Amino acid sequence: MTTIVNKYSFYFLFFIFPLTNSINAQIVIGTPTLPFSQICANPSFNTFNVTFSFSPVSGLSSTNQFVVELSDPNGGFTSPTVVFTSGAGTVTVSPATLTFSVPVTTAGEKYRLRIKSTSPAATSPNSISFSAYYKAQDAPFSINNFVSTATYCSGGSYVLTIDNPGTGSNDSPLKYPSLTYNWFKEPSLTPIATGQSLTVNQSGKYYVETNYGSCTSDSYSNRVTVSEATSGAVTTITSSLGNPFCSSTNSTTLSTVAGNSYQWYKDNVAISGATGQTYITNQKGQYAVAVNFGTCVANAAINLQEYQFTSSINVPDANTISPEETLTVIVTTSASNPDYKWYLNEAIIADAAGSTYEVKTKGSYKVVITQTTGCVVSNEFPFVVNTAVDSNPFPDVANIPNLISPNGDGINDTWVIPQEYVSGTNTEVLLISSLGEVVLKTNDYQNNWPENGIDFKNVNPVYYYIITTQDHKVKKGSITIVE
């Protein structure tokens, strides 16, 4: 009986032993190898590889999955992050390479990776440590509203803050809560503080960078020069469009240092309602601002100029030509793609569109030059052209006559006055009858009065004249008309 039992026990163990080996099969996963020394991921690039070996290959179940785990920033795996899981039974060859991506919150200097299998369950040793950062924001950004200067009162401080959102198209990193920051004071490259703001109580030039460790990055701020002020100190004003600025394109924003309160001035007159850190204008002028810091006041000024090209004209303001003469007027300019418009007595001259014009008649002229490319701005030159006095129609008499005889005999028929008062001198000639009627008023007297006959009654008519020159000299007298 004992022999039979032992025999059956032998056959039972013979069949059970291989089954037990299959159930308890194990694999060994080697230490992961990394083809990188650090990870610098961003929205456009977040793909990395890890390679590992395992054995025996035959020990894998057909449902096995390999899992890539990422440690915390200090290299611990208490709460690892799964960054990749292979499909069931898809990895069957050793060594194997898996591709993974890091989370957007990744930021640290001591990350590690490890590989785990699910069937059978096994875990690799930890990889070597490496730095890893996800650069969620990787563009320059602003602090202090892009104002390059700041001031604090003696014994006080000034707070520099990362703008959120800031002005214009500023890409504020504060949109990404997981990011951290390092503040610097030039010329040192050692961070002096972290956080979203910095309280400054020492003069110097400051800036901040997003903390991406050893990864190169464009995520940094503008520089701000902070200085200590006392009452009466002088600070600065900056123009967003520069100085001079193009007023035809847009208004410029004048900015000064941050303070508690402000008052802006133009040409020494306070601007009503202009009590902010910035002032928007499209006019040139002498601007100033008083900045109150609480315990001290600083002042700033800027002589704001409009952009203007250079140009010149070859004639003076006043010109005289004879009736048969022409005057060649030429303008030169540095304007880009200039446009020319010529005017006579405020009416545009239709056929004049170049830089040269031949003047043939008297009058008030001007030429307007407009730059049509870039900053559209204009410049104008007014000038006057008079006709020279002709000695025949306007004889050079010495005195103003007080007697004329318009009887048609060709002698003393009209009132002929000295050349300094006739046409071309811009002198006003006013004639009034004895009844107070204005019979002639002109700034272009042609020595031709009276043009019509005089009505003689019982007495010789008497008229009174008032002559007013361009420089306001006045001549008065009477004219008696005889037959």
Buried (B, 14 or more C-beta within 10 A) or exposed (E): EEEEEEEEEEEEEEEEEEEEEEEEEEBEBBBBBBEEEBBBBBEEEBEBEBBBBBEEEEBBBEEBBBBBBBBBBEBEBEEBBEBBBBEEEEBEEBEBEBEBBBBBBBBBBBBBBBBBBBBBEBEBEBBEBBBBBBBBBBBEBBBBBBBBBBBBBEEBEBEBBBBEEBBEEBBBBBEBEEBEBBBBBEEEEEBBBEEBBBEBEEEBBBBBBBBBBEBEBEBBBBBBBBBBBEEEBEBBBBBBBEBBBBBBBEBBBBBBBBBEEBBBBBEEEEBEEBEBBBBEBBEBBEBBBBBBBEBBBBBBBBEBBBBBBEBEBEBEEEBBBEEEEEBEBEBEBEBEEBEBBBBBEEEEBEEBEEBEBEBEEBBEBBBBBBBEEBBBBBBBBEBBBBBEBBEEEBEEEEEBBEEBBBBEEEEBBBBBBBBEBBBBBEBBBBBBEEEEEEEBEBEEBEBBBBEEEBEEEEEEBEBBBBBBBEEEEEBEEEBBBEE
